[in-house]
Amino acid sequence: MLDRALKCAKIVRKAAMSMLETTDSSSTPFRWQRWIWPVLIGTASSVSVTWWWLKQDIIDPVTQHSMGPLELLHSFTWSDRATAAIIGLIACIALRDLGYIYRLRILSHGRLSWRQSFESIILWELASALTPSVVGGSAAAVWILKREGMRWGKSLATVFTTALMDELFYLLAVPLMFGFALLTDHSIFPTMSSGIQSLEVRLPGLFGVAYAFIASLTAIILWGLILRPQATHKNLLHASKWTLIRRWKKSIAQWADDLLEASDAMRNSDRWFWSRAFLATCVSWCARFTTLNMVFLIFYESIPHVALIARQLILWLVLTISPTPGSSGAAELGLAAVTSDLMGVAYIAVVILIWRIATYFLYLILGAFTLPRWLLKTRNQHPLREPCTAP
């Protein structure tokens, strides 16, 4: 346990140092050399799952007859249901991003245009795809928003607010979806193979501990950003005196002042401001989880929607501690582990491939097209010293 705590501390320290190093707006957290590893790991994971799938004897979900995977795919016939599922998949992708874009517009009090919000979200997703999930793209997101014209403190407050809303949605979604899943007589936690049944017994307890940690983290963000921003301001000024980060003392002091101003503005925002932002969060996350359901609907006539979403809530928590860029490898193997007892493995490799294209590789491609032009456009942009409150 101590070793894990030390490793987590090192990761957090690395993320903090990375954020400090990007204070110079001429630098960039995006390095083309970092792209090769996520692509290679993600591609290798997909190929490995596909190779394993090709070696299995698959039971046809319709006829219940055993056949080879290629024979199964060859026997698959396109239907109106599959067409509707493809349309639903595209709609989920669009709603997910539109929700994030609209939320960013709200949190910036309308000072980011729709185009700026779109580019910021695409690059935010790109940063998440290029960094380990345990670190996330938050440090890069602060840099992205600052380069779009926000001050460092406002950028930091905006990123923390999005994290607060994301975690709050998750905390509310877990008991709600778990309760509905139980009402449909589906197990919440996956059934493990005989070799790792001990993990199956411990999984609910481990999930409970992780859920409690998320709740504690949400409470800390809420306290430090909304309830007591003055205490956060004071602690940042105190931390700037530490030997390790003393050379950034002036920058941290400016961050602290901007963060306090932005936090006060958000704290004094009306209910309509928070309602719209949280509604956009709910739309984005519902679309995120429904994406997988749409992929399964391409191949299956009916699926347990609620149970699938409940399994994804478990998977999401596991992927947040993945050490690989964008959860590459962990996502592919994890999805097969949490859904195979529920949906079988008939089309699992194709489902994983489409799901990862829609939720991961898509943002690598969009980010590759967006980043060069955005870097040129924002090269000489400076933070505006306007008030943080709504106009």
C-alpha positions as CSV (number, residue, x, y, z in Angstrom):
1,M,0.0,0.0,0.0
2,L,2.9,2.4,0.8
3,D,4.5,1.6,-2.5
4,R,1.3,2.5,-4.3
5,A,1.0,5.7,-2.4
6,L,4.5,6.7,-3.3
7,K,4.0,5.9,-6.9
8,C,0.8,8.0,-6.9
9,A,2.7,10.9,-5.3
10,K,5.4,10.7,-7.9
11,I,2.7,10.8,-10.7
12,V,1.0,13.8,-9.1
13,R,4.3,15.6,-8.7
14,K,5.2,14.9,-12.4
15,A,1.8,16.3,-13.5
16,A,2.3,19.4,-11.3
17,M,5.8,19.9,-12.7
18,S,4.5,19.5,-16.2
19,M,1.8,22.2,-15.5
20,L,4.5,24.6,-14.2
21,E,6.8,24.0,-17.1
22,T,4.0,25.0,-19.6
23,T,3.8,28.5,-18.0
24,D,5.7,29.8,-21.0
25,S,3.0,30.2,-23.7
26,S,5.6,29.6,-26.4
27,S,6.1,26.0,-25.2
28,T,3.6,23.3,-25.8
29,P,2.7,20.0,-24.0
30,F,2.0,18.4,-27.4
31,R,5.0,16.6,-28.7
32,W,4.7,14.7,-32.0
33,Q,7.0,12.1,-30.5
34,R,4.3,11.2,-27.9
35,W,1.8,10.2,-30.6
36,I,3.6,7.1,-31.6
37,W,3.2,5.3,-28.3
38,P,-0.6,5.7,-28.0
39,V,-1.1,4.7,-31.6
40,L,1.2,1.7,-31.3
41,I,-0.3,0.5,-28.0
42,G,-3.9,1.0,-29.1
43,T,-3.3,-0.7,-32.4
44,A,-1.4,-3.6,-30.8
45,S,-4.2,-4.0,-28.2
46,S,-6.9,-4.1,-30.9
47,V,-4.9,-6.5,-33.0
48,S,-4.3,-8.8,-30.0
49,V,-8.0,-8.9,-29.1
50,T,-8.9,-9.6,-32.8
51,W,-6.2,-12.3,-33.0
52,W,-7.5,-13.9,-29.9
53,W,-11.1,-13.7,-31.2
54,L,-10.2,-15.4,-34.4
55,K,-8.9,-18.4,-32.5
56,Q,-12.2,-18.9,-30.6
57,D,-15.1,-21.1,-31.4
58,I,-18.0,-18.7,-31.5
59,I,-21.6,-19.4,-30.7
60,D,-24.0,-17.7,-33.1
61,P,-26.2,-15.4,-31.0
62,V,-29.2,-16.1,-33.3
63,T,-28.9,-19.8,-34.1
64,Q,-26.8,-20.8,-31.0
65,H,-24.7,-23.0,-33.4
66,S,-20.9,-23.1,-33.1
67,M,-18.9,-21.5,-36.0
68,G,-15.7,-19.7,-36.7
69,P,-15.5,-15.9,-36.3
70,L,-15.1,-15.2,-40.0
71,E,-18.0,-17.4,-40.8
72,L,-20.0,-15.6,-38.2
73,L,-19.2,-12.2,-39.7
74,H,-19.9,-13.5,-43.2
75,S,-23.4,-14.7,-42.0
76,F,-24.2,-11.3,-40.5
77,T,-26.9,-9.5,-42.5
78,W,-27.4,-5.7,-42.3
79,S,-30.8,-4.6,-41.0
80,D,-32.8,-1.5,-40.4
81,R,-31.8,-1.9,-36.7
82,A,-28.1,-1.8,-37.6
83,T,-28.7,1.4,-39.7
84,A,-30.6,3.0,-36.8
85,A,-27.8,2.0,-34.4
86,I,-25.1,3.6,-36.7
87,I,-27.2,6.8,-36.8
88,G,-27.5,6.6,-33.0
89,L,-23.7,6.1,-32.7
90,I,-23.0,9.2,-34.7
91,A,-25.6,11.2,-32.6
92,C,-23.9,10.0,-29.4
93,I,-20.5,11.2,-30.6
94,A,-22.0,14.6,-31.6
95,L,-24.0,15.0,-28.4
96,R,-20.9,14.2,-26.3
97,D,-18.8,16.8,-27.9
98,L,-21.6,19.4,-28.2
99,G,-22.3,19.0,-24.5
100,Y,-18.6,19.7,-23.6
101,I,-18.4,22.6,-26.0
102,Y,-21.6,24.2,-24.6
103,R,-20.4,23.7,-21.1
104,L,-17.1,25.4,-21.9
105,R,-18.9,28.3,-23.4
106,I,-21.0,28.6,-20.2
107,L,-18.0,28.4,-17.9
108,S,-16.1,31.0,-19.9
109,H,-19.2,33.3,-19.6
110,G,-19.5,33.4,-23.4
111,R,-16.0,34.8,-23.9
112,L,-14.9,31.8,-25.9
113,S,-16.6,31.6,-29.2
114,W,-18.2,28.4,-30.5
115,R,-15.1,27.8,-32.7
116,Q,-12.7,28.4,-29.9
117,S,-14.7,26.1,-27.6
118,F,-14.8,23.4,-30.3
119,E,-11.0,23.5,-30.9
120,S,-10.3,23.6,-27.1
121,I,-12.4,20.4,-26.6
122,I,-10.8,18.6,-29.5
123,L,-7.3,19.4,-28.2
124,W,-8.4,18.6,-24.7
125,E,-9.5,15.1,-25.9
126,L,-6.2,14.8,-27.8
127,A,-4.2,15.6,-24.7
128,S,-6.2,12.9,-22.8
129,A,-5.4,10.4,-25.6
130,L,-1.7,11.2,-25.4
131,T,-1.3,11.0,-21.7
132,P,-1.8,8.2,-19.1
133,S,-5.3,8.2,-17.8
134,V,-4.0,8.4,-14.2
135,V,-2.5,11.8,-15.1
136,G,-5.2,12.9,-17.6
137,G,-5.1,15.9,-19.9
138,S,-5.9,18.5,-17.2
139,A,-2.5,20.1,-17.2
140,A,-2.7,20.5,-21.0
141,A,-6.2,21.7,-20.8
142,V,-5.1,24.6,-18.5
143,W,-2.5,25.5,-21.1
144,I,-5.0,25.3,-24.0
145,L,-7.5,27.6,-22.3
146,K,-4.7,30.0,-21.3
147,R,-3.5,30.1,-24.9
148,E,-7.1,30.9,-26.0
149,G,-6.9,34.1,-24.0
150,M,-7.8,33.1,-20.4
151,R,-5.6,34.0,-17.5
152,W,-3.9,31.1,-15.8
153,G,-6.1,31.2,-12.7
154,K,-9.3,31.4,-14.7
155,S,-8.1,28.4,-16.8
156,L,-7.3,26.5,-13.7
157,A,-10.7,27.3,-12.2
158,T,-12.5,26.2,-15.4
159,V,-10.7,22.9,-15.5
160,F,-11.4,22.2,-11.9
161,T,-15.0,23.1,-12.4
162,T,-15.4,20.7,-15.2
163,A,-13.8,18.0,-13.1
164,L,-16.2,18.8,-10.2
165,M,-19.2,18.4,-12.5
166,D,-17.9,15.2,-14.1
167,E,-17.3,13.6,-10.7
168,L,-20.6,14.8,-9.4
169,F,-22.4,13.2,-12.4
170,Y,-20.5,10.0,-11.8
171,L,-21.4,9.9,-8.1
172,L,-25.1,10.4,-8.9
173,A,-25.1,7.9,-11.9
174,V,-23.6,5.0,-10.0
175,P,-26.4,4.4,-7.4
176,L,-29.1,5.3,-10.0
177,M,-27.9,2.9,-12.7
178,F,-26.9,0.2,-10.2
179,G,-30.4,0.3,-8.8
180,F,-32.1,0.0,-12.2
181,A,-29.7,-2.8,-13.2
182,L,-30.8,-4.8,-10.1
183,L,-34.4,-4.2,-11.0
184,T,-33.8,-5.8,-14.4
185,D,-32.3,-8.9,-12.7
186,H,-28.8,-8.4,-14.2
187,S,-25.7,-8.6,-12.1
188,I,-23.9,-5.3,-11.5
189,F,-20.4,-6.8,-11.3
190,P,-19.0,-9.1,-14.0
191,T,-18.6,-12.8,-13.5
192,M,-14.9,-13.7,-13.7
193,S,-13.3,-16.8,-15.0
194,S,-12.3,-19.6,-12.6
195,G,-8.7,-18.5,-12.5
196,I,-9.5,-15.1,-11.0
197,Q,-12.6,-15.7,-9.0
198,S,-10.9,-14.2,-6.0
199,L,-11.0,-10.9,-7.8
200,E,-14.7,-11.3,-8.4
201,V,-15.3,-11.6,-4.6
202,R,-13.1,-8.5,-3.9
203,L,-14.3,-6.4,-6.8
204,P,-17.4,-4.8,-5.0
205,G,-15.2,-3.9,-2.0
206,L,-12.5,-2.4,-4.2
207,F,-15.1,-0.5,-6.2
208,G,-16.6,0.9,-2.9
209,V,-13.2,2.2,-1.8
210,A,-12.6,3.8,-5.2
211,Y,-16.1,5.3,-5.1
212,A,-15.5,6.8,-1.7
213,F,-12.2,8.2,-2.9
214,I,-14.0,9.9,-5.9
215,A,-16.5,11.3,-3.4
216,S,-13.7,12.7,-1.2
217,L,-11.9,14.2,-4.2
218,T,-15.2,15.9,-5.3
219,A,-15.7,17.3,-1.8
220,I,-12.2,18.7,-1.8
221,I,-12.6,20.4,-5.1
222,L,-16.0,21.8,-4.1
223,W,-14.5,23.1,-0.8
224,G,-11.4,24.6,-2.4
225,L,-12.9,26.1,-5.5
226,I,-16.5,27.1,-4.5
227,L,-16.9,27.1,-0.7
228,R,-13.5,28.4,0.5
229,P,-11.5,29.8,-2.4
230,Q,-9.8,32.2,0.1
231,A,-8.2,29.2,1.8
232,T,-7.0,27.8,-1.5
233,H,-5.5,31.2,-2.4
234,K,-3.6,31.3,0.9
235,N,-2.4,27.7,0.5
236,L,-1.1,28.4,-3.0
237,L,0.9,31.4,-1.8
238,H,2.3,29.3,1.1
239,A,3.2,26.5,-1.3
240,S,5.0,29.0,-3.7
241,K,7.7,29.3,-0.9
242,W,8.7,25.7,-1.2
243,T,12.2,25.1,-2.4
244,L,11.1,22.8,-5.2
245,I,8.9,25.4,-6.9
246,R,10.3,28.6,-5.5
247,R,11.5,29.8,-9.0
248,W,7.8,29.9,-10.1
249,K,6.8,32.0,-7.0
250,K,5.7,35.0,-9.1
251,S,3.7,33.0,-11.5
252,I,2.0,31.0,-8.8
253,A,1.1,34.2,-7.0
254,Q,-0.5,35.5,-10.2
255,W,-2.3,32.1,-10.6
256,A,-3.6,32.4,-7.0
257,D,-5.0,35.9,-7.6
258,D,-6.7,34.9,-10.8
259,L,-8.0,31.7,-9.4
260,L,-9.5,33.6,-6.4
261,E,-11.2,36.1,-8.7
262,A,-12.5,33.3,-11.0
263,S,-13.7,31.3,-8.0
264,D,-15.6,34.2,-6.6
265,A,-17.2,34.9,-9.9
266,M,-18.4,31.3,-10.2
267,R,-19.5,31.2,-6.6
268,N,-21.7,34.2,-7.2
269,S,-23.2,32.9,-10.4
270,D,-26.9,32.3,-10.4
271,R,-28.7,28.9,-10.5
272,W,-29.3,29.2,-14.2
273,F,-25.5,29.3,-14.8
274,W,-24.9,26.1,-12.8
275,S,-28.1,24.4,-14.1
276,R,-27.1,24.8,-17.7
277,A,-23.5,23.7,-17.1
278,F,-24.5,20.6,-15.2
279,L,-27.2,19.8,-17.8
280,A,-24.5,19.9,-20.5
281,T,-22.4,17.6,-18.4
282,C,-25.2,15.1,-18.0
283,V,-25.9,15.2,-21.8
284,S,-22.2,14.6,-22.6
285,W,-21.7,11.7,-20.1
286,C,-25.0,10.0,-21.1
287,A,-23.9,10.2,-24.7
288,R,-20.5,8.8,-23.8
289,F,-21.9,5.7,-22.1
290,T,-24.7,5.2,-24.7
291,T,-22.1,5.0,-27.4
292,L,-21.2,1.5,-26.6
293,N,-24.8,0.5,-26.4
294,M,-25.3,1.7,-30.0
295,V,-22.3,-0.3,-31.1
296,F,-23.7,-3.5,-29.6
297,L,-27.1,-2.8,-31.2
298,I,-25.5,-3.0,-34.6
299,F,-25.0,-6.7,-34.0
300,Y,-27.7,-7.7,-31.5
301,E,-31.5,-7.4,-31.8
302,S,-31.8,-6.4,-28.1
303,I,-29.4,-5.6,-25.3
304,P,-29.7,-4.9,-21.6
305,H,-29.1,-1.1,-21.9
306,V,-29.1,-0.3,-18.2
307,A,-26.8,-3.2,-17.2
308,L,-24.3,-2.3,-20.0
309,I,-24.2,1.3,-18.7
310,A,-23.7,0.0,-15.1
311,R,-20.7,-2.1,-16.3
312,Q,-19.3,0.9,-18.1
313,L,-19.4,2.9,-14.8
314,I,-17.2,0.2,-13.3
315,L,-14.9,0.1,-16.3
316,W,-14.5,3.9,-16.3
317,L,-13.3,3.9,-12.7
318,V,-10.7,1.2,-13.5
319,L,-9.5,3.1,-16.6
320,T,-8.9,6.2,-14.5
321,I,-5.8,4.5,-13.0
322,S,-4.5,3.1,-16.2
323,P,-0.8,3.9,-16.8
324,T,-1.0,3.8,-20.6
325,P,-1.8,6.7,-22.9
326,G,-5.5,7.1,-23.3
327,S,-6.0,3.8,-21.5
328,S,-4.7,2.0,-24.6
329,G,-4.7,-1.7,-24.0
330,A,-6.6,-1.5,-20.7
331,A,-9.7,-0.2,-22.4
332,E,-9.8,-3.0,-25.0
333,L,-9.1,-5.8,-22.5
334,G,-11.3,-4.2,-19.8
335,L,-14.3,-3.9,-22.0
336,A,-14.1,-7.6,-22.9
337,A,-13.7,-8.5,-19.2
338,V,-16.8,-6.6,-18.0
339,T,-19.2,-7.4,-20.8
340,S,-18.3,-10.9,-22.0
341,D,-20.5,-12.6,-19.4
342,L,-23.4,-10.2,-20.3
343,M,-23.1,-10.1,-24.1
344,G,-20.9,-13.1,-24.9
345,V,-17.9,-12.9,-27.2
346,A,-19.6,-13.5,-30.6
347,Y,-18.8,-10.0,-31.9
348,I,-16.6,-8.7,-29.1
349,A,-13.6,-7.9,-31.3
350,V,-15.6,-5.9,-33.8
351,V,-17.5,-4.1,-31.1
352,I,-14.2,-3.1,-29.4
353,L,-12.7,-1.9,-32.6
354,I,-15.7,0.3,-33.5
355,W,-16.0,1.6,-29.9
356,R,-12.3,2.6,-29.8
357,I,-12.5,4.3,-33.2
358,A,-15.5,6.3,-31.9
359,T,-14.0,7.2,-28.5
360,Y,-10.3,7.3,-29.0
361,F,-8.8,7.1,-32.5
362,L,-11.3,9.7,-33.8
363,Y,-9.8,12.3,-31.5
364,L,-6.2,11.5,-32.5
365,I,-7.3,12.1,-36.1
366,L,-9.3,15.3,-35.4
367,G,-6.5,16.6,-33.1
368,A,-3.9,16.0,-35.8
369,F,-5.9,18.2,-38.2
370,T,-6.8,20.9,-35.6
371,L,-3.5,21.3,-33.7
372,P,-1.1,22.8,-36.4
373,R,-3.5,25.6,-37.5
374,W,-4.6,26.3,-33.9
375,L,-0.9,26.7,-32.7
376,L,-0.3,29.3,-35.5
377,K,-3.6,31.1,-34.7
378,T,-3.0,31.4,-31.0
379,R,0.8,31.9,-31.2
380,N,0.7,35.6,-30.2
381,Q,-2.5,35.6,-28.2
382,H,-2.2,37.1,-24.7
383,P,-4.6,36.7,-21.8
384,L,-7.2,39.5,-21.5
385,R,-7.4,41.3,-18.2
386,E,-11.2,41.5,-18.3
387,P,-13.3,40.7,-15.3
388,C,-14.2,37.0,-14.8
389,T,-17.9,37.7,-14.3
390,A,-20.5,37.3,-17.0
391,P,-20.9,40.3,-19.4
